């Protein structure tokens, strides 16, 4: 019987991040655009919590630059905010892992809120302040879907033997 390699699973992590990027640019109706979950952030948070030795600030930075390029955002806006989120995740992952999913959702909400505050700061410093309250809705939507996303990604990680 073959034992799984300790270095396996990098492809699974990359694939889930690519799927998250695809979901971030997938066309949706205009009325639902303000409620789009921050897929890339959620998947990044999961992998930072599950495999902190493999996914970190550099991964977040590259993911953010890719997201900036795909969405037409100011280059570096998402990179900065995702790097901040990843940095905090790497410092709290041991504590967050033992929380029940509803408490993890509160932590994820605060991380997403911090990400959106960083984006708000960058946009407002350039004079592009959000005009509606809908700018702040995606962190709430992300926290609400966190338990289900966590279960799907955890099962994927276990199925493909993605180890730290």
N, C-alpha and C positions, 0 to 999 in steps of 0.2 A: 504494500500500500504506500502510495506517495504521500509524503507530509507536505503541507503547504509551506511555501517559501516565506521567510520573514520580510522579504522585499516585495511581495506580491500585492496587488490591489491598486497600484498607481493608476492603471488604466480605468478602473472603476471610479476612482475619485475624479479623474479628468473628465470622464463621460458624464458624471452627474453635474459637474460644473458647466459643461457645454450645454446640457439639457436646460440647466437653470438660465444660462444666457439666452438660449432659444426662447424659453418662456417669457423672458424679460422683453423681447422684441416682437413676440407673436402679436399680430394685429387683433385687437379686441374692439367692441363697439365704443363709441365716444363716451357714452354715459357711464361705462364701466372702467374707463381709463384711470380715474382717480382712485379706484379700489383695487388696482393691480398689486398683488403682494410683491415684496422685494425678494424675488426668487433667488437671485445670486447671493444676496446677503444671508438668507436663511440657510442655503446649502453650505455656504462658507462657515457660518456659525456651527452647523452640525459637525463638519469635518474638523474644525478647530477644537471642538469639545471631544470628539471621538478619537482623533489621531493627531494630537498636538505636535508630535515629533515630525509629522509629514506635511502638515498644512499649517502655514503660519503667515507672517506679515508679508513676506515676499509673494506668496501665492495670492494673498488678498490684493496686493498692489497690482500684480499682473492682471488679475480678474477685474479689478476696478478700471484699469486702463482699457482693457478690452470692452468692458461695459460702456465706458465713455465713448469709445470709437463707434460702437454699434448703435448707441442711442443718440449720438450727436450732442452729448453734454460737453461742458467745458472740460478739456483734457486735464485730468488729474483730480477732478471733483470727486468722482466715485472712488478713485484710487486712494485718495487721502482718507475718505470716510471709512472705506472698507479696511484699510490698514489700521486705523484706530480701533475698529471693532475687533479685528483679529488680535491685536495686541492685548486688549482687555480680556478677550476669551482665553488667551494663553495663560493669563495670570489667575483666572478664576475657574479653570476647567475642572480641577479636582473637587471643588465645592459644589459646582453646578451639577455634576454627574450624579450625585446622590439625592438630589431633589426629586420629588414627584413631578410628573409632566406639567401639571398646572403651575407649579412654582417655577419650573424652567421657562414656561411661557411668559411669566412676568419678567424674568431676567432677559429673555429674548426681546420682549417689548421695550425694556429700558435700553438694550443695545441698539435696537433699530431706531429708537427715538434719538439716541446719541448720534447715530449715523445721519439721520435727517437734520439734526441741529447743525452738524458740521456742514452739510450741503446747504442749509439755509444761510449759514454764516458766509460761505463762499459766494453764493448767489447774491446775497444782499450787499456784500462788499463790492460787487460789480454793478450794483444798481438793478438787478433782476429779481426783485423780491416776489415771492409767490403771492398771488392776488386772492386766493381762496383758501378756505379751511381744509379743502380736500388734499392739500399738500401733506397734512399730518395724519391722514387716514391709513396709508399703507403700513405704518408700524403696528397699528391696531389689528389690521387684517393679518399681518404676518404672525402676530402673537396668537391669533385665533386658530390659524392653520398649523402652528408649530407642532402640536401633539401628533397630528396625522402625518406630517412630513417626517417627524422624528421616527415614527414607527416604520414608515416606508424605507427611509435611509438606513435605519438600524438593521432591518431585515435584509436589505441589499448588502450591507457590509458583512453580515454573518453568512449570507449565501455564497459570496465570493471570497470569503476568508481574508478580508482586508484587515490586516493587523497593524498595530502601532509600529 
